[in-house]
Amino acid sequence: MSALATALKKRWRGVILELVYNGHENQESRLDDLTLWGLMRDLSHDVGQNDVLTLLQQLGDMKYLSFKLERNPATNAVRISEIEITRGGILLVEKEEKDPLVRVL
């Protein structure tokens, strides 16, 4: 993977955390993967739908987000909904902690 691709993935993880954090702070409805993908595209991030799913799964594995994951048994398609930020995610966004895999501005 190129240095640029790695830097983009780190930044996209940060953008996702920032969007979920801001939604929580404003007491908005929880996001799903499609809405999050659309928001990122609106913010001029050239990210694909599958990239967003992968990034969400990674952030879940890192314990920065929690969510409901549903897989369609017929198509094997994945949908992620009810995305919430965890304590660890809040600490990253508020810059109380750092993670070399996530770039928050």
Secondary structure, 3 states (H helix, E strand, C coil): CCHHHHHHHHHHHHHHHHHHHHHHHCCCCCECHHHHHHHHHHCCCCCCHHHHHHHHHHHHHCCCEEEEEEECCCCCCEEEEEEEECHHHHHHHCCCCCECCECCC
